[in-house]
Every structure is written in structure tokens, then in C-alpha cells.
């Protein structure tokens, strides 16, 4: 590479993680007065990853058919990003109505003060009796946690068994398990205590005996009637946040708000991409899968380190040269791409299991509903054995949707098809029509809805949500140790530090900072130009720029 040419960063993955990383790098370069070329490559036909919004009907409002809510905490990266790209005024708040649990044929409102279903103090525990969700016996069993000695911890443990020992089966099965399934898609008996509830894990590791009292401390650090005092000040930023299925009714840290965007959350990646193109000259290409990452055969002036060749799948002899790479893809793709250069990281990534997500979004006429629900949605415990695990009454949860189309009832249902697959007597629904039938039957059963939906949309996310099973934090540490030896290769996404949108944005900011530091150590500062295309021979004539024809169709502006 000519010494006058700029450094070039290639970001693989055009979801919110990859686009945020591009934004952060572009802003850093401009603030520093440096010049940087950035290319984003997305394998699918659209940007946004799990942020997707559609209009179910030609004249209907746009609704989210992927992730539907964003946890905004004051001063954090997500809030800053929205402000930077002019979307702060487009935020829409959820309604004040709580969600519920549907079990034993009835809706039971979620308690008002809890951490992922764990009551935040003794008073919150006693309030459970009034909800009708937990029996008096179940509450008495959970109260034993307040006086029982600490459960010794020397490391990470499965969340489910640990909680069952502390507070009993009933509270875990009917409240905690459905909330965890709504966030992670998995079963608490496999999920990691350290990764899913990191602050409670640290308190338990430090010898705090009661998990109920610890939850009270986390939500009420100053101490009040819900907890046992204000001796612990939590880092609320580490509380888990939701992705595909909401975490309905969970108590939020002080100042946090559950929000969406009026035009759907897909507005975020689309507006961000437009800013990247028009304001920073970032090249963004969809339908451009990356096959592998090679080291350039020649050593360039960047501290004696070889540059990268990013080999595009289906385009023999074509590759894009890069000085640094950020892999912002799901774990299986990331594992394949880093395998040659960080085999230990690839092995840890390949061990990460996923649960596929199926969401059915429906539109009904309001006249088909006997009444408007008094809750924003409900969760279904796995012990019920039903295909549906979560229902969101979008027209109730998001008032702006009801205002836009008062004649419609918009609903989204998250299906847990593995629940049925585990039951030999039942075959999980597979076709779109089967899924719509299952969803409509659920609403008829629980809400008395008449007739069929007038519009529907099916979302299937694969590989789906990463499962933070026992040892997840150790695996992430292993990945980072392995990648520390390859400083011009960074990773970010849902596989590492959180599955929520806000967590992904923060992780992307960190990956961009790492990449920026790597570039600066090798003094790449010059003019932004389109990166050269390397031939299979390794030669890269400067006269051949990257174009849509070279690496794939550019995503339409």
C-alpha cells in the first residue's frame, strides 16, 4: 500500500453492531483530523440484522417484526447514538400497563418490583400472593431464602438449580423461567448465573446469603421497605436487556426507559447507514458474504504486519484489502472467519449454542376482540407445554400504534417450537399457515378473539439467540485472550456481553476503540479513497476501485 493511502477498515456484518462500529470509527477519524476508508459488508439483502419493521397492510402502521424495544439509560451509548443521528425525537415510550403471566387458564399481573422475576425484597415477595400467580405455599418456600445460610459459590453455576435451591420450584417455573425465556430463549437450568445475572452472581460470590435481599439492593440501593438496606450500589448498566422477545414488566433501573421508534426500530440502522454514506463516505454493500480472511502475501509498512485480504464468496479472484477488520456477525460465521488466525477464539465461538426464534405478527379488526386487554402482553411458562411463549399486544404496549390505526388490533406472538419438539406426541407447526393457525388459536383461547387475522407476517431468525450457558464469561475471556494476539482483528455482536440492542451498541463502541488504537499504533493517516481490489495473485492495481460489480450490489440509498 502506498504510504499516502489511508488505512482501510472492513466491517463484516451490517446489523446494528457493525453499523455502530463504522459510525464510531468514522467519528473518531474526523475528530482527530485523520482520514480513514471504511467498508461494511452484509451477507443478506438488507441491513439491520434483527431490527426489522414492516407494514402488515398497505395502509397500516409500520410494526417491528424483530426486536421491538430498546432500553435507554441516561448517558449511555445507545442514547448518544440516537442523538447523534437525529432520532432522539423519534423515540416512542411504552405504555404504563404491566404485562402478565398466563397460567392455569388465567392472566396474573407481574409484580411491580423484581429483577428477572426475583422479588426485590421481602415486601415484593409478599405482594406475589395478591397476583394469584404464586401460591401461599410457594411464597413461604421462597421466604426461606431470607434466613437460609449462603449457598457456597466458587464459580459459575446453572441459574435454575441455584435459584430452585434458594427460592423453590414454583417461583422459578411460573415467573423467572418465562422471563428468562423472553430474553434469552433458553431454559434456566442451562443458563449461566454469572452471564445472565452478573450483579447477583457477584453478590452471591462475595457471600451475600439472600438472593431476594440482593435483588432489593439492586433496585433500591438507598434502602427502603423493599430491601434490607442501602449498602450495595449496583452498576445498573450490567442488568440484562431484551432482544427479540421483550422482557415485559421487569422493573427497570432508575432513569431507564423502554422505548421504540415511531417508524419502527429498523429506522435506526437505515438512518445510521445513510449518515455513514453521505457524511463519511462509508461504502456499504449488501448481498456480499465473506468467505474467508487471508493475510496479504506481501508485508507492508504498517509496522511489518501483513494486511488483510477479505475474500468475497462467489466472486473468484476478488478480495478487498484491509488494514483492520471487525467481525460483527453471529457466532457461527465469526468462528469460521477467525479460525485460521485465532483458533482458540474460533473454538470457543463454535461451542456457543443458539435457539431459533419464530415470531408471528398479526393484525385483527378491533371488532373481533370482545374487549381491549388491560395488560401490555403476557408470558407463558414452559410448564404449560404450549407452543406460544410470549404475546405482546402491540396496540396496547405502544400507544402510537393504536393512535395511527384505531380500528386495528396488532399483536405479536413468540413461539417456542422446541417445546413441542421435545414432546414426542406433537409435531411442531412448520408452514406459515400452521404458525398463523397456532397463533390465532392461542388468542381465541386466552382473549376470546373471533375470526381470523386480516394480515400476518412470519419472522424466522436463525441461528437465533446465543445461549449464555454455564461458563459463558470464561469462553468470552478465552476469545479475547486469543484475539489479543491479532490486534487488527476485533469482534462484536450478541455472542459476547449481552443480547440487547443497547448492549450490542456498547460492544461495538468498544470494538471500534480497539481497532482505532491498532491503526494509530501503525500511523495510518492520509486521504480517504476507495479501497483497491486485490486479485488472487495478491497484486492490487490502484486503478481498480471497489464497486458494486466488484463486491456485490450496494444497498439502495
C-alpha positions in Angstrom: 0.0 0.0 0.0 1.3 3.5 -0.8 2.3 5.5 2.2 -0.1 8.2 1.1 -3.1 6.0 1.0 -5.4 5.8 4.0 -5.9 3.0 6.4 -8.9 0.8 5.4 -11.2 -0.9 7.9 -13.6 -3.6 6.7 -16.5 -4.4 8.9 -18.2 -7.7 8.3 -21.9 -7.6 9.3 -24.4 -4.9 8.6 -26.5 -5.2 11.7 -26.7 -2.6 14.4 -23.3 -3.8 15.8 -21.4 -3.5 12.5 -23.0 -0.1 11.6 -22.3 1.3 15.1 -18.7 0.2 14.8 -18.5 2.0 11.4 -20.0 5.1 12.9 -17.7 5.2 15.8 -14.6 4.8 13.6 -15.8 7.5 11.2 -16.4 9.9 14.0 -13.1 9.2 15.7 -11.2 9.8 12.4 -13.0 13.0 11.7 -12.5 14.3 15.3 -8.8 13.5 15.1 -8.4 15.1 11.6 -7.3 11.8 10.2 -8.6 10.1 7.0 -9.9 6.6 7.1 -11.6 4.4 4.5 -14.4 2.1 5.8 -16.3 -0.6 4.1 -19.3 -2.5 5.6 -20.1 -5.9 4.0 -23.5 -7.6 4.7 -24.3 -11.1 3.5 -28.1 -10.7 3.4 -30.2 -8.5 1.2 -30.8 -5.8 3.8 -29.2 -4.0 6.7 -30.3 -4.1 10.3 -29.9 -7.8 11.3 -32.5 -8.5 14.0 -34.0 -5.0 13.6 -36.7 -5.3 11.0 -40.0 -3.4 10.6 -42.8 -3.9 8.1 -46.3 -2.7 7.4 -48.7 -5.6 7.7 -51.1 -3.9 5.4 -50.6 -1.3 2.7 -52.4 1.5 4.7 -51.4 0.2 8.1 -48.7 1.4 10.6 -45.2 0.0 10.5 -44.5 -2.5 13.2 -41.4 -4.3 14.4 -41.2 -7.9 13.4 -37.8 -8.5 15.0 -36.5 -6.7 18.1 -39.3 -4.3 19.3 -37.9 -2.4 22.2 -34.8 -0.6 23.2 -33.7 0.1 26.8 -32.5 3.7 27.0 -30.4 4.6 30.1 -29.2 8.2 30.6 -25.7 8.9 29.3 -25.1 5.5 27.7 -24.0 4.8 24.2 -27.5 4.0 22.8 -28.9 7.3 23.9 -25.9 9.1 22.4 -26.1 7.3 19.1 -29.8 8.2 18.7 -29.0 11.9 19.4 -26.0 11.9 17.0 -28.1 10.8 14.0 -31.2 12.8 14.8 -33.5 10.1 16.1 -33.9 11.2 19.7 -37.2 13.0 18.9 -38.5 9.9 17.1 -38.5 7.8 20.3 -41.9 6.5 21.5 -42.4 5.3 25.0 -44.3 2.1 26.0 -47.5 2.4 28.0 -47.6 2.2 31.7 -49.6 -1.0 31.7 -47.9 -4.1 33.1 -47.6 -7.5 31.4 -48.8 -10.7 32.9 -48.2 -14.4 33.1 -50.9 -16.7 31.6 -51.1 -20.0 33.5 -53.8 -22.3 34.8 -56.2 -20.6 32.4 -55.9 -17.0 33.8 -53.8 -13.9 33.5 -51.8 -12.9 36.5 -50.1 -9.5 36.5 -46.4 -9.4 37.0 -45.2 -8.0 40.3 -44.1 -4.4 40.4 -40.6 -4.8 41.8 -38.3 -7.6 40.7 -35.0 -8.5 38.9 -35.8 -11.0 36.2 -38.6 -12.4 38.3 -36.7 -12.5 41.6 -38.7 -10.4 44.1 -36.8 -7.2 45.1 -37.1 -7.7 48.8 -39.5 -9.3 51.3 -42.3 -6.9 50.7 -42.2 -7.6 46.9 -42.3 -11.3 47.7 -45.4 -10.9 49.8 -47.1 -8.9 47.1 -46.9 -12.0 44.9 -49.7 -13.5 46.8 -52.0 -10.7 45.6 -51.2 -11.5 42.0 -52.6 -15.0 42.3 -49.6 -16.3 40.4 -47.7 -18.0 43.2 -49.5 -20.0 45.9 -49.1 -19.2 49.6 -47.0 -22.3 49.9 -44.8 -21.1 47.1 -44.3 -17.7 48.7 -43.5 -19.3 52.1 -40.9 -21.6 50.3 -39.3 -18.5 48.7 -39.2 -16.6 52.0 -36.9 -19.3 53.4 -34.2 -17.6 51.2 -34.2 -14.6 53.6 -32.9 -16.6 56.5 -31.2 -19.5 54.9 -27.3 -19.6 55.0 -25.5 -18.6 51.9 -25.1 -21.2 49.1 -21.4 -21.5 48.6 -20.2 -20.4 45.2 -16.7 -20.9 43.8 -17.5 -20.2 40.2 -20.3 -20.1 37.7 -23.3 -22.4 38.1 -26.5 -23.1 36.2 -29.1 -20.4 37.1 -32.1 -22.7 37.5 -30.7 -25.2 40.1 -29.2 -22.4 42.1 -32.5 -20.5 42.3 -34.5 -23.6 43.0 -32.3 -24.3 46.0 -32.8 -20.7 47.3 -36.5 -20.0 46.5 -38.1 -23.2 45.3 -39.6 -24.6 42.1 -42.8 -22.7 41.9 -41.4 -19.2 41.7 -38.7 -20.4 39.2 -41.2 -22.2 36.9 -44.0 -19.7 36.9 -42.2 -16.4 36.9 -38.4 -16.5 36.5 -38.3 -19.1 33.8 -40.7 -17.3 31.4 -39.0 -14.0 31.9 -35.6 -15.6 31.1 -37.1 -17.3 28.1 -38.3 -14.0 26.9 -34.8 -12.6 26.9 -32.5 -15.5 26.1 -34.9 -18.0 24.6 -33.4 -20.8 26.7 -34.1 -22.8 29.9 -32.8 -21.5 33.2 -31.4 -25.0 34.1 -28.8 -24.5 31.4 -28.2 -20.7 31.5 -25.3 -19.2 33.4 -25.8 -17.3 36.6 -22.7 -15.2 36.0 -23.7 -14.2 32.5 -27.4 -13.6 32.9 -27.5 -12.0 36.4 -23.9 -10.8 36.8 -24.6 -8.4 39.7 -26.5 -11.0 41.7 -23.7 -13.5 40.9 -21.1 -11.2 42.3 -23.1 -10.6 45.5 -23.5 -14.3 46.0 -19.8 -14.9 45.3 -19.0 -12.3 47.9 -21.1 -14.2 50.5 -24.4 -12.4 50.4 -26.9 -15.0 51.6 -30.3 -13.9 50.3 -30.9 -13.5 46.6 -34.2 -11.8 47.4 -32.4 -9.2 49.6 -29.7 -8.8 46.9 -32.4 -8.0 44.3 -33.8 -5.4 46.7 -30.4 -3.8 47.0 -30.0 -3.7 43.2 -33.3 -1.9 42.6 -33.3 0.2 45.7 -29.7 0.9 46.6 -30.6 3.6 49.1 -32.6 1.2 51.1 -36.3 1.1 51.7 -39.1 -1.2 52.7 -38.4 -3.4 49.7 -34.8 -4.4 50.7 -32.6 -4.8 53.7 -30.6 -1.6 53.4 -28.5 0.5 51.0 -25.1 -0.9 51.5 -24.7 -2.0 47.8 -24.7 0.4 44.9 -25.2 -1.6 41.7 -23.8 -0.9 38.3 -27.3 -0.9 36.7 -25.7 -0.8 33.2 -25.0 -4.6 33.6 -28.6 -5.6 34.0 -29.6 -7.8 31.0 -31.6 -6.2 28.2 -34.1 -7.7 25.8 -33.7 -8.5 22.2 -36.2 -10.4 20.1 -38.9 -11.1 22.7 -39.5 -8.4 25.2 -38.8 -8.6 28.9 -42.3 -7.4 29.8 -42.9 -5.9 33.2 -39.4 -6.2 34.5 -38.5 -3.4 36.9 -36.1 -1.0 35.3 -33.1 0.7 36.8 -33.6 4.3 37.8 -33.9 6.6 34.8 -34.1 3.8 32.3 -36.9 3.8 29.7 -38.3 1.1 27.5 -38.6 2.7 24.1 -39.1 2.1 20.4 -39.0 4.4 17.3 -42.2 5.7 15.8 -41.3 4.3 12.4 -40.1 1.0 13.8 -36.7 0.1 15.1 -35.4 -0.7 11.6 -35.3 3.1 11.2 -32.2 3.1 13.4 -29.9 1.0 11.0 -31.4 2.7 7.9 -30.8 6.2 9.1 -27.4 5.3 10.5 -26.4 3.8 7.2 -27.5 6.9 5.3 -25.4 9.1 7.6 -22.4 6.8 7.1 -22.7 7.1 3.3 -23.5 10.7 2.9 -21.5 12.3 5.7 -18.5 10.0 6.0 -18.1 8.3 2.6 -18.5 4.8 4.0 -19.0 2.1 1.4 -21.9 -0.3 2.4 -22.7 -3.4 0.4 -25.4 -6.0 0.9 -25.7 -9.5 -0.6 -21.9 -9.7 -0.1 -21.0 -12.7 2.0 -17.4 -13.0 3.1 -15.9 -16.5 2.6 -12.6 -16.1 4.4 -9.9 -13.8 5.7 -6.4 -14.1 4.3 -3.2 -12.3 5.2 -1.9 -10.4 2.2 1.2 -12.1 0.7 3.3 -9.0 1.0 4.4 -7.2 4.2 3.6 -3.5 4.1 4.8 -0.6 6.0 2.3 -1.0 8.9 4.8 -2.0 11.5 5.9 -5.0 9.5 2.5 -6.6 9.8 0.7 -8.1 6.8 -2.5 -6.5 5.6 -5.7 -8.5 5.1 -7.4 -9.8 2.0 -11.1 -10.1 2.6 -12.3 -12.8 0.2 -15.8 -12.4 -1.1 -17.9 -15.6 -1.5 -18.9 -16.4 -5.1 -16.5 -13.9 -6.7 -13.4 -15.9 -7.6 -10.2 -13.9 -7.7 -11.7 -10.9 -5.9 -10.7 -9.7 -2.5 -10.7 -6.4 -0.6 -7.5 -5.3 1.1 -7.8 -4.0 4.6 -5.6 -2.8 7.4 -8.0 -3.9 10.1 -11.2 -6.0 10.3 -14.2 -6.0 12.7 -16.3 -9.2 12.6 -19.8 -8.2 13.7 -21.7 -11.4 12.7 -23.4 -14.2 14.6 -21.0 -16.6 16.3 -21.0 -19.5 13.7 -19.9 -17.1 11.0 -17.4 -15.3 13.2 -15.9 -18.7 14.2 -15.4 -19.6 10.6 -13.8 -16.3 9.7 -11.3 -16.1 12.6 -10.4 -19.8 12.7 -7.1 -19.6 10.8 -5.9 -16.5 12.7 -7.2 -17.2 16.3 -8.1 -20.9 16.5 -8.8 -20.8 20.3 -11.3 -17.9 19.7 -12.9 -19.9 16.9 -13.2 -23.0 19.1 -14.9 -21.0 21.8 -17.3 -19.4 19.3 -18.2 -22.7 17.8 -19.2 -24.0 21.2 -21.8 -21.3 21.5 -25.3 -22.8 21.1 -28.3 -20.9 19.7 -32.1 -21.1 19.9 -34.0 -20.2 16.8 -36.7 -17.5 17.1 -40.1 -17.6 15.4 -42.4 -14.5 15.6 -45.9 -14.3 14.3 -47.2 -10.7 13.8 -51.0 -10.4 13.3 -53.5 -7.7 12.5 -57.1 -8.2 13.6 -60.1 -5.9 13.3 -61.0 -4.4 16.6 -64.5 -5.7 16.3 -63.1 -9.3 16.5 -61.9 -8.6 20.1 -64.5 -8.8 22.8 -62.5 -6.3 24.9 -59.3 -4.4 24.9 -56.7 -6.1 27.1 -55.8 -4.4 30.4 -52.2 -5.7 30.1 -49.5 -5.0 27.6 -48.9 -8.7 26.9 -48.3 -12.0 28.7 -45.7 -14.7 29.0 -46.5 -18.5 29.0 -44.4 -20.7 31.4 -42.8 -23.7 29.8 -44.6 -26.0 32.2 -47.8 -25.1 30.4 -46.5 -27.1 27.4 -47.8 -24.6 24.8 -46.2 -23.5 21.6 -46.6 -19.8 22.4 -44.1 -18.4 24.9 -44.9 -14.7 24.8 -47.7 -12.4 23.4 -47.3 -8.7 23.0 -50.5 -6.6 22.5 -48.6 -4.0 20.4 -51.7 -1.8 20.1 -51.7 -1.6 23.9 -48.0 -1.5 24.7 -47.2 1.2 22.1 -49.9 3.9 22.1 -48.6 5.5 18.9 -49.7 2.4 17.0 -53.2 2.5 18.4 -53.4 6.2 17.5 -52.3 5.5 13.9 -54.9 2.7 13.3 -57.6 2.7 16.0 -59.6 0.1 14.0 -56.8 -2.5 14.2 -55.5 -4.8 16.9 -51.9 -5.5 16.3 -50.4 -8.5 18.1 -47.1 -10.3 18.0 -46.5 -13.8 19.4 -43.2 -15.5 20.0 -43.3 -19.3 19.5 -41.1 -21.8 21.4 -41.2 -24.6 18.8 -38.6 -26.6 20.6 -41.1 -27.1 23.5 -43.3 -29.1 21.1 -40.3 -30.9 19.5 -39.4 -32.2 22.9 -42.8 -33.8 23.3 -42.9 -36.9 21.1 -46.7 -36.8 20.8 -46.7 -33.5 18.9 -45.2 -32.3 15.6 -44.2 -28.6 15.7 -46.0 -26.4 13.1 -43.7 -25.5 10.2 -45.6 -23.8 7.4 -46.7 -20.2 7.6 -50.3 -21.2 7.7 -49.7 -23.6 10.5 -48.0 -20.9 12.6 -50.8 -18.5 11.9 -53.3 -21.1 13.0 -51.5 -21.8 16.2 -51.2 -18.1 17.0 -54.8 -17.4 16.3 -55.9 -20.4 18.4 -53.8 -19.0 21.3 -55.6 -15.7 21.2 -59.0 -17.3 20.9 -58.2 -19.4 23.9 -56.9 -16.6 26.1 -58.7 -13.5 24.9 -61.8 -14.8 23.2 -60.7 -13.4 19.8 -63.1 -14.2 17.0 -62.3 -14.8 13.4 -59.0 -14.9 11.5 -56.4 -12.2 11.3 -56.7 -9.9 8.3 -52.9 -9.7 7.8 -49.9 -11.7 9.1 -46.1 -11.7 8.9 -43.8 -14.6 9.9 -40.3 -14.0 11.1 -37.8 -16.8 11.5 -34.4 -15.8 12.9 -31.6 -18.3 12.5 -29.3 -19.1 14.1 -31.3 -17.1 16.6 -30.3 -16.1 20.1 -27.0 -17.2 21.6 -27.3 -19.2 24.7 -25.3 -17.9 27.7 -24.8 -21.3 29.3 -22.6 -22.1 32.2 -19.0 -20.9 31.6 -20.0 -18.2 29.1 -17.9 -15.5 30.6 -14.9 -17.8 30.6 -15.5 -18.5 26.9 -15.7 -14.8 26.2 -12.4 -14.2 28.1 -10.8 -17.0 26.1 -12.0 -15.4 22.8 -10.5 -12.0 23.9 -7.2 -13.5 25.0 -6.9 -15.3 21.7 -7.7 -12.2 19.7 -5.3 -10.0 21.8 -2.5 -11.6 19.6 -4.3 -10.3 16.5 -4.9 -6.6 17.4 -6.1 -5.7 13.9 -9.0 -8.2 14.2 -11.9 -7.4 16.5 -15.3 -8.9 17.1 -18.6 -7.6 18.5 -22.3 -8.7 18.5 -24.7 -10.6 20.6 -22.4 -13.5 21.3 -20.3 -11.8 23.9 -21.5 -9.3 26.5 -25.3 -9.0 26.1 -28.1 -9.8 23.8 -29.9 -6.4 24.0 -29.7 -3.7 21.4 -28.1 -1.3 23.9 -25.5 -4.0 24.9 -24.7 -4.5 21.2 -24.2 -0.8 20.7 -21.8 -0.6 23.6 -19.9 -3.6 22.5 -19.5 -2.1 19.0 -18.2 1.1 20.6 -15.5 -1.0 22.4 -14.6 -2.9 19.2 -14.2 0.4 17.3 -12.0 1.8 20.0 -9.8 -1.3 19.9 -9.5 -1.0 16.1 -8.7 2.7 16.3 -6.0 2.0 18.7 -4.5 -0.7 16.5 -4.5 1.7 13.5 -2.9 4.5 15.4 -0.1 2.3 16.6 0.9 1.9 13.0 0.3 5.5 11.9 -2.2 5.2 9.1 -3.3 8.8 8.4 -3.9 10.0 4.9 -6.7 10.6 2.4 -10.0 8.7 2.1 -10.1 6.8 -1.2 -12.0 3.8 -2.4 -10.0 0.7 -1.3 -8.2 -1.3 -4.0 -9.4 -4.7 -5.1 -6.8 -7.4 -4.7 -6.6 -10.2 -7.3 -6.0 -13.7 -6.3 -2.3 -13.2 -7.1 -2.1 -10.6 -4.3 -1.5 -7.7 -6.7 -3.8 -4.7 -6.2 -3.7 -2.2 -9.1 -4.7 1.2 -7.8 -6.8 1.8 -11.0 -9.4 -0.8 -10.0 -11.7 0.6 -7.3 -14.2 -1.4 -5.3 -17.6 -1.1 -6.9 -21.0 -2.8 -6.6 -20.0 -5.0 -9.5 -16.8 -6.0 -7.8 -18.0 -7.0 -4.4 -21.8 -7.1 -4.6 -24.8 -4.9 -5.1 -24.7 -1.8 -2.9 -27.7 -1.4 -0.6 -30.0 1.1 -2.1 -30.0 4.6 -0.6 
